[in-house]
Amino acid sequence: MSKVLIEKEGNIAVVYMNNLDKKNALDESLSSELLESIKKLAEDESIYVVILTSAGDVFCAGGDIKEFAEGVELTALEHYSKKNINVDVLRIVDILKKPLIAAVSGYALGGGFGLVANAHIVVSHPDTRFGLTEINLGILPYVIFPYVKRAVGEREAILLTLMGKTISSQEAYRIGLVHFIDENPLKKAKEIASQIAQKSPLILKLLMDMINVSHNPSSCESEYLSLLRIVNFSAQDLKIGIESFLNKQKPQWKNK
């Protein structure tokens, strides 16, 4: 079964993450399919606006812990070879270059938070929880940090990263991550998308170029953060964090 489903309604595409057994954890297969779908939609001139959501109740629970555990055993070169999937999936807004709306419910944690921060407009269910929880595992949100900083400001991004806690939709709205809170996020997202799709497609393209030029992290910054991520996977503390999470124990960090 495909882990990504696409529904087209006129000039609007709805992308459903469908890795439901793992609560849409961004494992390698979901990341690969999502990235490929975004690339195809970027080339589809009939699509003006894209909505990203879940086929189930949870938007995205973050990274796949089992793959993280396996990643501890990989060499730096092996991590580098996977970079185009594991890193680029968290930069989809730059690849799409079209208005991106996230319709969010359940949880948006780690990489899921990053996908939300990628979106130009975010609609959340009142009960959704958001969080940058990576630090609790002994790793950091390297790739998505520039997008989180862009979405909520540097000080809020630092606070979220350091604390590693989840926040409510209401708090996410207060800090600027969420724009609308609605009992039916997808329905609201489609209403917004319909309004945007009525604009000139040329002007929308120019707007995306304007946003990308003014906001994107430099290529040097992105590459450096990707490098730090690879280095982090060699840390003993990451292995300790993962094992502690899986065993529901408090981690005993070794600072190595």
C-alpha positions as CSV (number, residue, x, y, z in Angstrom):
1,M,0.0,0.0,0.0
2,S,1.2,3.4,-0.9
3,K,2.4,5.5,2.0
4,V,1.4,8.7,0.2
5,L,-2.0,9.4,-1.4
6,I,-2.8,12.3,-3.6
7,E,-6.2,13.7,-4.3
8,K,-6.7,16.5,-6.9
9,E,-9.6,18.9,-6.9
10,G,-9.3,21.4,-9.7
11,N,-6.1,23.4,-9.1
12,I,-5.7,22.0,-5.6
13,A,-3.8,18.9,-4.6
14,V,-4.3,17.2,-1.2
15,V,-1.3,15.0,-0.1
16,Y,-2.2,12.4,2.5
17,M,0.5,10.8,4.6
18,N,-0.5,7.2,4.9
19,N,2.0,5.5,7.2
20,L,-0.7,4.9,9.7
21,D,0.7,1.9,11.5
22,K,3.6,4.1,12.6
23,K,1.5,7.3,13.1
24,N,3.1,8.7,10.0
25,A,6.6,8.4,11.4
26,L,9.0,9.7,8.8
27,D,10.6,6.4,8.0
28,E,12.7,6.0,4.9
29,S,9.8,4.7,2.7
30,L,7.4,7.5,3.7
31,S,10.0,10.1,3.3
32,S,11.0,8.8,-0.1
33,E,7.4,8.7,-1.3
34,L,6.5,12.1,0.1
35,L,9.5,13.7,-1.5
36,E,8.8,12.1,-4.9
37,S,5.1,13.2,-4.7
38,I,6.1,16.8,-3.9
39,K,8.6,16.8,-6.8
40,K,5.8,15.7,-9.2
41,L,3.4,18.3,-7.9
42,A,6.1,20.9,-8.3
43,E,6.2,20.1,-12.0
44,D,2.4,19.9,-12.4
45,E,1.4,23.3,-13.8
46,S,-2.3,22.5,-13.3
47,I,-1.8,22.6,-9.5
48,Y,-1.6,26.0,-7.8
49,V,-1.9,25.1,-4.1
50,V,-1.0,22.0,-2.1
51,I,-2.4,20.8,1.2
52,L,-0.4,18.4,3.4
53,T,-2.4,16.3,5.9
54,S,-2.8,12.8,7.3
55,A,-5.0,9.9,6.1
56,G,-5.6,9.2,9.8
57,D,-5.9,10.9,13.1
58,V,-2.2,11.7,13.6
59,F,-0.4,14.2,11.4
60,C,3.2,13.0,12.0
61,A,4.7,11.5,15.2
62,G,8.3,12.4,14.0
63,G,11.2,10.2,13.1
64,D,11.1,6.4,13.2
65,I,12.7,5.4,16.4
66,K,13.7,2.0,15.1
67,E,15.4,3.6,12.1
68,F,17.2,6.0,14.5
69,A,18.4,3.0,16.5
70,E,19.7,1.4,13.3
71,G,21.2,4.7,12.3
72,V,23.5,4.7,15.3
73,E,25.3,1.7,13.8
74,L,25.8,3.3,10.3
75,T,29.0,5.0,9.2
76,A,29.2,8.7,8.3
77,L,29.4,7.8,4.6
78,E,26.2,5.6,4.9
79,H,24.4,8.5,6.5
80,Y,25.6,10.9,3.8
81,S,24.3,8.5,1.1
82,K,20.8,8.8,2.7
83,K,21.0,12.5,3.1
84,N,19.0,13.3,-0.1
85,I,15.9,11.5,1.4
86,N,16.2,12.1,5.2
87,V,17.2,15.8,4.8
88,D,15.3,16.9,1.7
89,V,11.9,15.6,3.0
90,L,12.1,18.3,5.6
91,R,12.7,21.0,3.0
92,I,9.7,20.2,0.9
93,V,8.5,23.8,0.7
94,D,11.7,24.8,-1.2
95,I,11.2,21.9,-3.6
96,L,7.5,22.5,-4.1
97,K,7.7,26.3,-4.8
98,K,3.9,26.5,-4.5
99,P,1.7,27.6,-1.6
100,L,1.7,24.9,1.0
101,I,-1.0,24.5,3.6
102,A,-0.8,22.0,6.5
103,A,-4.0,20.6,8.0
104,V,-2.9,19.1,11.3
105,S,-4.4,16.8,13.9
106,G,-3.3,14.5,16.7
107,Y,0.5,15.1,17.0
108,A,3.1,17.0,15.0
109,L,6.4,16.0,16.7
110,G,10.0,16.3,15.6
111,G,10.1,16.0,11.8
112,G,6.3,16.4,11.9
113,F,6.8,19.8,13.6
114,G,9.3,20.5,10.8
115,L,6.7,19.8,8.1
116,V,4.3,22.1,9.8
117,A,7.0,24.8,10.0
118,N,7.6,24.3,6.2
119,A,4.0,25.2,5.5
120,H,3.0,28.8,4.5
121,I,-0.3,28.4,6.3
122,V,-1.2,26.0,9.1
123,V,-4.7,24.9,10.2
124,S,-4.8,22.8,13.4
125,H,-7.4,20.8,15.3
126,P,-7.9,22.3,18.8
127,D,-6.5,19.1,20.4
128,T,-3.3,18.8,18.4
129,R,0.0,18.7,20.3
130,F,3.2,20.1,18.8
131,G,6.8,19.6,19.9
132,L,10.5,19.5,19.1
133,T,11.2,16.5,21.3
134,E,14.5,15.4,19.7
135,I,16.7,16.6,22.6
136,N,15.1,14.0,24.8
137,L,16.7,11.3,22.6
138,G,20.1,12.9,22.5
139,I,19.8,14.4,19.0
140,L,18.7,17.9,17.7
141,P,16.4,19.2,15.0
142,Y,19.3,20.2,12.8
143,V,17.6,20.3,9.4
144,I,14.3,21.8,10.5
145,F,15.7,24.4,12.9
146,P,16.0,27.2,10.3
147,Y,12.3,26.6,9.2
148,V,11.1,26.6,12.8
149,K,13.1,29.8,13.5
150,R,11.5,31.4,10.4
151,A,8.0,30.3,11.6
152,V,8.1,31.3,15.2
153,G,11.2,33.5,15.7
154,E,14.6,32.6,17.0
155,R,13.9,32.8,20.8
156,E,10.8,30.7,20.6
157,A,12.6,28.1,18.4
158,I,15.5,27.9,21.0
159,L,13.0,27.5,23.8
160,L,11.1,24.7,22.1
161,T,14.4,22.9,21.2
162,L,15.9,23.2,24.7
163,M,12.7,22.2,26.6
164,G,11.8,19.2,24.4
165,K,8.2,19.5,25.5
166,T,4.9,19.5,23.6
167,I,2.6,22.5,23.3
168,S,-1.1,22.9,22.6
169,S,-2.7,24.3,19.5
170,Q,-3.5,27.4,21.4
171,E,0.1,27.9,22.4
172,A,1.2,27.1,18.8
173,Y,-1.3,29.8,17.7
174,R,0.1,32.3,20.2
175,I,3.7,31.9,19.0
176,G,2.7,32.1,15.3
177,L,3.2,28.5,14.2
178,V,-0.6,28.0,13.7
179,H,-2.8,30.4,11.8
180,F,-6.2,28.8,12.3
181,I,-7.7,26.5,14.8
182,D,-10.7,24.5,13.5
183,E,-12.6,21.3,14.4
184,N,-12.2,20.2,10.8
185,P,-8.7,21.3,9.7
186,L,-8.9,19.7,6.2
187,K,-12.2,21.4,5.4
188,K,-10.9,24.8,6.5
189,A,-7.6,24.2,4.6
190,K,-9.6,23.5,1.4
191,E,-11.6,26.7,1.9
192,I,-8.3,28.7,2.2
193,A,-6.8,26.8,-0.8
194,S,-9.8,27.6,-2.9
195,Q,-9.4,31.3,-2.3
196,I,-5.7,31.2,-3.1
197,A,-6.2,29.1,-6.3
198,Q,-8.3,31.9,-7.7
199,K,-5.2,34.2,-7.8
200,S,-3.0,34.5,-10.9
201,P,-0.7,31.5,-11.2
202,L,2.0,33.7,-12.4
203,I,1.8,36.0,-9.4
204,L,1.8,33.0,-7.1
205,K,5.0,31.8,-8.7
206,L,6.6,35.2,-8.2
207,L,5.4,35.3,-4.6
208,M,7.0,31.9,-3.9
209,D,10.3,33.1,-5.5
210,M,10.1,36.2,-3.4
211,I,9.6,34.2,-0.2
212,N,12.3,31.7,-1.0
213,V,14.9,34.3,-1.8
214,S,14.2,36.3,1.4
215,H,13.8,33.5,3.9
216,N,15.7,30.4,2.9
217,P,18.8,29.4,4.9
218,S,22.0,29.7,2.8
219,S,23.3,26.5,1.2
220,C,26.4,26.7,3.4
221,E,24.2,26.8,6.6
222,S,22.0,23.9,5.4
223,E,25.0,21.8,4.5
224,Y,26.7,22.5,7.9
225,L,23.5,21.6,9.8
226,S,23.3,18.3,7.7
227,L,26.9,17.6,8.7
228,L,26.2,18.1,12.4
229,R,23.3,15.7,12.1
230,I,25.6,13.0,10.7
231,V,28.1,13.7,13.5
232,N,25.4,13.4,16.1
233,F,24.5,9.9,14.9
234,S,28.0,8.7,16.1
235,A,27.4,10.0,19.6
236,Q,26.9,7.5,22.4
237,D,24.4,9.7,24.0
238,L,22.0,9.2,21.1
239,K,22.2,5.5,21.5
240,I,21.6,5.9,25.3
241,G,18.6,8.3,24.6
242,I,17.0,5.8,22.2
243,E,17.4,2.8,24.5
244,S,16.1,4.8,27.4
245,F,13.0,5.9,25.4
246,L,12.3,2.4,24.3
247,N,12.7,1.0,27.8
248,K,10.8,4.0,29.4
249,Q,13.8,4.9,31.6
250,K,15.5,8.1,32.5
251,P,18.7,8.4,30.3
252,Q,22.1,8.5,32.0
253,W,24.1,10.7,29.6
254,K,27.8,10.1,29.2
255,N,28.6,13.3,27.3
256,K,30.2,11.3,24.5
